[in-house]
Amino acid sequence: MEQNIEIRRLLEIMPASSRMTVKIISKPEQAKVIDVALPLPWNSDRPIYINFDLWRRLTKPQRDMLLLRTVSWLTSVKWFKPDIYQGVAVAGLLGGFVELAQRDVVGIIAAVGLSSMAVLRIWRQNNNQDSEIIADTAAIKIAQRRDYTETEAAEHLLNAIEIVAKIEGRSSLDFIELIRTQNLRATAGLSSMGIPR
């Protein structure tokens, strides 16, 4: 596999809306096959780090699904969407500035604490099992526009999750991966049991 050709191919299967912000970067020293960090609100770039030495051990459909799933998760992270936690974070920041102008140390601590709790809650919303399952579902929908059936896409993503764990030397899947694989088995028709609500 020639790395630059593979990067161009991966960029082509990505949704057009993601191509401007998502960057694929080779990182041969990392132990993970594919890795991303939670994008911070002030960063417009959303890098995906791939160890191409490990990446080539996956089949082409598995690589496609793994990339589409990662892109779906990255683009679903929303720091600024109107809900209660963003409102609390903004109110805490504004309150902090008012208290700073009045030189009220207790008020500053309370406002910063309130903002910190709201930001932590936003971070947790973007890093929970629901966001992971939503990313899997979005990736399957994108794959269906790339000539995969829903069943094939779910099966390739399921296999990719399991093979990546082996490639990375992990003896078992983590809790969220187990939930995801159960949901993908149900989507692929390999199991009648979905994930419990």
BALOBA-1460 file (C-alpha; in Angstrom, 3 decimals):
// residues 197
<rec num="1" residu="m" x="0.000" y="0.000" z="0.000"/>
<rec num="2" residu="e" x="1.409" y="3.340" z="-1.024"/>
<rec num="3" residu="q" x="0.627" y="5.811" z="1.729"/>
<rec num="4" residu="n" x="-0.138" y="8.912" z="-0.380"/>
<rec num="5" residu="i" x="-2.420" y="6.950" z="-2.715"/>
<rec num="6" residu="e" x="-4.297" y="5.546" z="0.297"/>
<rec num="7" residu="i" x="-4.683" y="9.013" z="1.838"/>
<rec num="8" residu="r" x="-6.131" y="10.331" z="-1.450"/>
<rec num="9" residu="r" x="-8.507" y="7.355" z="-1.628"/>
<rec num="10" residu="l" x="-9.644" y="7.924" z="1.967"/>
<rec num="11" residu="l" x="-10.241" y="11.613" z="1.301"/>
<rec num="12" residu="e" x="-12.433" y="10.669" z="-1.671"/>
<rec num="13" residu="i" x="-14.722" y="8.398" z="0.366"/>
<rec num="14" residu="m" x="-15.149" y="11.038" z="3.084"/>
<rec num="15" residu="p" x="-18.267" y="13.217" z="2.929"/>
<rec num="16" residu="a" x="-17.519" y="16.430" z="1.024"/>
<rec num="17" residu="s" x="-18.460" y="18.534" z="4.068"/>
<rec num="18" residu="s" x="-15.624" y="16.935" z="6.073"/>
<rec num="19" residu="r" x="-12.798" y="17.341" z="3.576"/>
<rec num="20" residu="m" x="-12.038" y="20.948" z="4.522"/>
<rec num="21" residu="t" x="-11.586" y="20.307" z="8.254"/>
<rec num="22" residu="v" x="-10.548" y="16.658" z="8.601"/>
<rec num="23" residu="k" x="-6.861" y="15.984" z="7.916"/>
<rec num="24" residu="i" x="-5.332" y="12.508" z="7.618"/>
<rec num="25" residu="i" x="-1.837" y="12.414" z="9.086"/>
<rec num="26" residu="s" x="0.595" y="9.507" z="9.048"/>
<rec num="27" residu="k" x="1.919" y="8.684" z="12.516"/>
<rec num="28" residu="p" x="3.976" y="5.475" z="12.292"/>
<rec num="29" residu="e" x="5.172" y="5.683" z="15.913"/>
<rec num="30" residu="q" x="1.699" y="5.385" z="17.476"/>
<rec num="31" residu="a" x="0.551" y="2.056" z="18.903"/>
<rec num="32" residu="k" x="-3.034" y="2.537" z="17.714"/>
<rec num="33" residu="v" x="-4.150" y="1.823" z="14.168"/>
<rec num="34" residu="i" x="-6.216" y="5.035" z="14.013"/>
<rec num="35" residu="d" x="-6.407" y="7.728" z="16.636"/>
<rec num="36" residu="v" x="-8.143" y="11.064" z="17.189"/>
<rec num="37" residu="a" x="-8.467" y="13.483" z="20.055"/>
<rec num="38" residu="l" x="-11.600" y="15.315" z="21.075"/>
<rec num="39" residu="p" x="-11.475" y="18.475" z="18.940"/>
<rec num="40" residu="l" x="-11.266" y="21.616" z="21.018"/>
<rec num="41" residu="p" x="-13.657" y="24.471" z="20.246"/>
<rec num="42" residu="w" x="-10.952" y="26.865" z="19.037"/>
<rec num="43" residu="n" x="-9.386" y="24.344" z="16.605"/>
<rec num="44" residu="s" x="-10.981" y="24.190" z="13.175"/>
<rec num="45" residu="d" x="-8.695" y="21.362" z="12.013"/>
<rec num="46" residu="r" x="-9.699" y="17.848" z="12.992"/>
<rec num="47" residu="p" x="-6.685" y="15.554" z="12.499"/>
<rec num="48" residu="i" x="-6.953" y="11.776" z="12.181"/>
<rec num="49" residu="y" x="-3.670" y="9.980" z="12.927"/>
<rec num="50" residu="i" x="-3.111" y="6.656" z="11.153"/>
<rec num="51" residu="n" x="-0.287" y="4.169" z="11.577"/>
<rec num="52" residu="f" x="-0.187" y="2.909" z="7.981"/>
<rec num="53" residu="d" x="2.019" y="-0.071" z="8.893"/>
<rec num="54" residu="l" x="-0.858" y="-1.371" z="11.048"/>
<rec num="55" residu="w" x="-3.585" y="0.063" z="8.782"/>
<rec num="56" residu="r" x="-2.594" y="-2.171" z="5.864"/>
<rec num="57" residu="r" x="-3.506" y="-5.282" z="7.900"/>
<rec num="58" residu="l" x="-7.195" y="-4.404" z="7.499"/>
<rec num="59" residu="t" x="-9.195" y="-5.146" z="4.368"/>
<rec num="60" residu="k" x="-10.252" y="-2.224" z="2.165"/>
<rec num="61" residu="p" x="-13.916" y="-2.314" z="3.337"/>
<rec num="62" residu="q" x="-12.776" y="-2.446" z="6.979"/>
<rec num="63" residu="r" x="-10.492" y="0.555" z="6.415"/>
<rec num="64" residu="d" x="-13.331" y="2.430" z="4.698"/>
<rec num="65" residu="m" x="-15.732" y="1.810" z="7.568"/>
<rec num="66" residu="l" x="-13.175" y="2.640" z="10.242"/>
<rec num="67" residu="l" x="-12.394" y="5.951" z="8.555"/>
<rec num="68" residu="l" x="-16.057" y="6.835" z="7.939"/>
<rec num="69" residu="r" x="-16.880" y="6.052" z="11.555"/>
<rec num="70" residu="t" x="-13.999" y="8.198" z="12.830"/>
<rec num="71" residu="v" x="-14.978" y="11.095" z="10.551"/>
<rec num="72" residu="s" x="-18.613" y="10.764" z="11.672"/>
<rec num="73" residu="w" x="-17.582" y="10.966" z="15.325"/>
<rec num="74" residu="l" x="-15.256" y="13.922" z="14.735"/>
<rec num="75" residu="t" x="-17.863" y="15.921" z="12.847"/>
<rec num="76" residu="s" x="-20.587" y="15.151" z="15.390"/>
<rec num="77" residu="v" x="-18.678" y="16.844" z="18.231"/>
<rec num="78" residu="k" x="-20.462" y="20.103" z="18.885"/>
<rec num="79" residu="w" x="-19.204" y="22.475" z="21.529"/>
<rec num="80" residu="f" x="-21.535" y="25.315" z="20.568"/>
<rec num="81" residu="k" x="-25.082" y="24.088" z="20.229"/>
<rec num="82" residu="p" x="-27.937" y="25.748" z="22.045"/>
<rec num="83" residu="d" x="-28.741" y="23.721" z="25.147"/>
<rec num="84" residu="i" x="-28.694" y="24.148" z="28.914"/>
<rec num="85" residu="y" x="-25.002" y="23.310" z="29.415"/>
<rec num="86" residu="q" x="-23.746" y="25.837" z="26.881"/>
<rec num="87" residu="g" x="-26.013" y="28.430" z="28.527"/>
<rec num="88" residu="v" x="-24.618" y="27.614" z="31.964"/>
<rec num="89" residu="a" x="-21.037" y="27.803" z="30.667"/>
<rec num="90" residu="v" x="-21.646" y="31.222" z="29.091"/>
<rec num="91" residu="a" x="-23.465" y="32.491" z="32.192"/>
<rec num="92" residu="g" x="-20.575" y="31.310" z="34.372"/>
<rec num="93" residu="l" x="-18.018" y="33.080" z="32.177"/>
<rec num="94" residu="l" x="-20.017" y="36.317" z="32.124"/>
<rec num="95" residu="g" x="-20.510" y="36.090" z="35.877"/>
<rec num="96" residu="g" x="-16.771" y="35.533" z="36.266"/>
<rec num="97" residu="f" x="-15.994" y="38.725" z="34.356"/>
<rec num="98" residu="v" x="-18.485" y="40.712" z="36.460"/>
<rec num="99" residu="e" x="-17.042" y="39.300" z="39.684"/>
<rec num="100" residu="l" x="-13.510" y="39.986" z="38.425"/>
<rec num="101" residu="a" x="-14.442" y="43.632" z="37.804"/>
<rec num="102" residu="q" x="-15.803" y="43.802" z="41.354"/>
<rec num="103" residu="r" x="-12.748" y="41.934" z="42.713"/>
<rec num="104" residu="d" x="-14.972" y="39.393" z="44.494"/>
<rec num="105" residu="v" x="-12.783" y="36.289" z="44.912"/>
<rec num="106" residu="v" x="-15.630" y="34.050" z="46.131"/>
<rec num="107" residu="g" x="-17.802" y="35.129" z="43.189"/>
<rec num="108" residu="i" x="-14.967" y="34.474" z="40.739"/>
<rec num="109" residu="i" x="-14.428" y="30.975" z="42.159"/>
<rec num="110" residu="a" x="-18.165" y="30.217" z="42.007"/>
<rec num="111" residu="a" x="-18.481" y="31.458" z="38.406"/>
<rec num="112" residu="v" x="-15.402" y="29.575" z="37.206"/>
<rec num="113" residu="g" x="-16.602" y="26.434" z="39.016"/>
<rec num="114" residu="l" x="-20.009" y="26.698" z="37.352"/>
<rec num="115" residu="s" x="-18.427" y="27.112" z="33.906"/>
<rec num="116" residu="s" x="-16.035" y="24.229" z="34.549"/>
<rec num="117" residu="m" x="-18.870" y="21.881" z="35.483"/>
<rec num="118" residu="a" x="-20.810" y="22.835" z="32.345"/>
<rec num="119" residu="v" x="-17.750" y="22.328" z="30.093"/>
<rec num="120" residu="l" x="-17.079" y="18.943" z="31.741"/>
<rec num="121" residu="r" x="-20.670" y="17.932" z="31.046"/>
<rec num="122" residu="i" x="-20.340" y="18.976" z="27.373"/>
<rec num="123" residu="w" x="-17.106" y="16.954" z="27.132"/>
<rec num="124" residu="r" x="-18.851" y="13.906" z="28.625"/>
<rec num="125" residu="q" x="-21.730" y="14.221" z="26.146"/>
<rec num="126" residu="n" x="-19.214" y="13.999" z="23.303"/>
<rec num="127" residu="n" x="-17.373" y="11.040" z="24.864"/>
<rec num="128" residu="n" x="-20.148" y="8.655" z="25.900"/>
<rec num="129" residu="q" x="-21.490" y="5.437" z="24.408"/>
<rec num="130" residu="d" x="-24.439" y="7.208" z="22.781"/>
<rec num="131" residu="s" x="-22.134" y="9.459" z="20.748"/>
<rec num="132" residu="e" x="-20.120" y="6.385" z="19.701"/>
<rec num="133" residu="i" x="-23.241" y="4.512" z="18.541"/>
<rec num="134" residu="i" x="-24.529" y="7.609" z="16.734"/>
<rec num="135" residu="a" x="-21.161" y="7.797" z="14.914"/>
<rec num="136" residu="d" x="-21.440" y="4.112" z="13.915"/>
<rec num="137" residu="t" x="-24.959" y="4.681" z="12.556"/>
<rec num="138" residu="a" x="-23.868" y="7.805" z="10.646"/>
<rec num="139" residu="a" x="-20.906" y="5.913" z="9.140"/>
<rec num="140" residu="i" x="-23.220" y="3.132" z="7.946"/>
<rec num="141" residu="k" x="-25.504" y="5.705" z="6.295"/>
<rec num="142" residu="i" x="-22.542" y="7.323" z="4.525"/>
<rec num="143" residu="a" x="-21.295" y="3.876" z="3.433"/>
<rec num="144" residu="q" x="-24.679" y="3.171" z="1.862"/>
<rec num="145" residu="r" x="-24.023" y="6.129" z="-0.467"/>
<rec num="146" residu="r" x="-20.659" y="4.486" z="-1.277"/>
<rec num="147" residu="d" x="-22.195" y="1.235" z="-2.636"/>
<rec num="148" residu="y" x="-22.276" y="-0.743" z="0.620"/>
<rec num="149" residu="t" x="-25.508" y="-2.238" z="1.913"/>
<rec num="150" residu="e" x="-26.464" y="-1.540" z="5.521"/>
<rec num="151" residu="t" x="-25.704" y="-5.149" z="6.466"/>
<rec num="152" residu="e" x="-22.308" y="-5.168" z="4.718"/>
<rec num="153" residu="a" x="-21.293" y="-1.846" z="6.252"/>
<rec num="154" residu="a" x="-22.253" y="-2.974" z="9.767"/>
<rec num="155" residu="e" x="-20.427" y="-6.269" z="9.309"/>
<rec num="156" residu="h" x="-17.233" y="-4.606" z="8.011"/>
<rec num="157" residu="l" x="-17.235" y="-2.098" z="10.884"/>
<rec num="158" residu="l" x="-17.858" y="-4.896" z="13.398"/>
<rec num="159" residu="n" x="-14.934" y="-6.907" z="11.995"/>
<rec num="160" residu="a" x="-12.723" y="-3.801" z="11.944"/>
<rec num="161" residu="i" x="-13.339" y="-3.110" z="15.647"/>
<rec num="162" residu="e" x="-12.431" y="-6.693" z="16.570"/>
<rec num="163" residu="i" x="-9.362" y="-6.878" z="14.297"/>
<rec num="164" residu="v" x="-8.029" y="-3.492" z="15.465"/>
<rec num="165" residu="a" x="-8.082" y="-4.765" z="19.066"/>
<rec num="166" residu="k" x="-5.976" y="-7.776" z="17.995"/>
<rec num="167" residu="i" x="-3.571" y="-5.664" z="15.931"/>
<rec num="168" residu="e" x="-3.060" y="-3.308" z="18.886"/>
<rec num="169" residu="g" x="-2.336" y="-6.275" z="21.172"/>
<rec num="170" residu="r" x="-5.401" y="-5.889" z="23.381"/>
<rec num="171" residu="s" x="-6.764" y="-9.131" z="24.799"/>
<rec num="172" residu="s" x="-10.352" y="-7.859" z="24.891"/>
<rec num="173" residu="l" x="-12.595" y="-5.002" z="23.832"/>
<rec num="174" residu="d" x="-13.398" y="-2.181" z="26.237"/>
<rec num="175" residu="f" x="-16.947" y="-1.625" z="27.517"/>
<rec num="176" residu="i" x="-17.993" y="0.897" z="24.868"/>
<rec num="177" residu="e" x="-16.567" y="-1.307" z="22.093"/>
<rec num="178" residu="l" x="-18.601" y="-4.254" z="23.447"/>
<rec num="179" residu="i" x="-21.774" y="-2.134" z="23.364"/>
<rec num="180" residu="r" x="-20.942" y="-0.976" z="19.834"/>
<rec num="181" residu="t" x="-20.257" y="-4.509" z="18.567"/>
<rec num="182" residu="q" x="-23.549" y="-5.764" z="20.033"/>
<rec num="183" residu="n" x="-25.412" y="-2.974" z="18.246"/>
<rec num="184" residu="l" x="-23.541" y="-3.681" z="14.983"/>
<rec num="185" residu="r" x="-24.322" y="-7.417" z="15.242"/>
<rec num="186" residu="a" x="-28.016" y="-6.548" z="15.472"/>
<rec num="187" residu="t" x="-27.735" y="-4.152" z="12.497"/>
<rec num="188" residu="a" x="-25.879" y="-6.782" z="10.447"/>
<rec num="189" residu="g" x="-28.517" y="-9.401" z="11.299"/>
<rec num="190" residu="l" x="-26.011" y="-11.559" z="13.188"/>
<rec num="191" residu="s" x="-27.867" y="-11.220" z="16.499"/>
<rec num="192" residu="s" x="-31.479" y="-10.625" z="17.435"/>
<rec num="193" residu="m" x="-30.457" y="-8.679" z="20.539"/>
<rec num="194" residu="g" x="-29.657" y="-4.998" z="20.187"/>
<rec num="195" residu="i" x="-28.282" y="-2.826" z="22.913"/>
<rec num="196" residu="p" x="-30.417" y="-2.438" z="26.017"/>
<rec num="197" residu="r" x="-31.961" y="0.992" z="26.592"/>
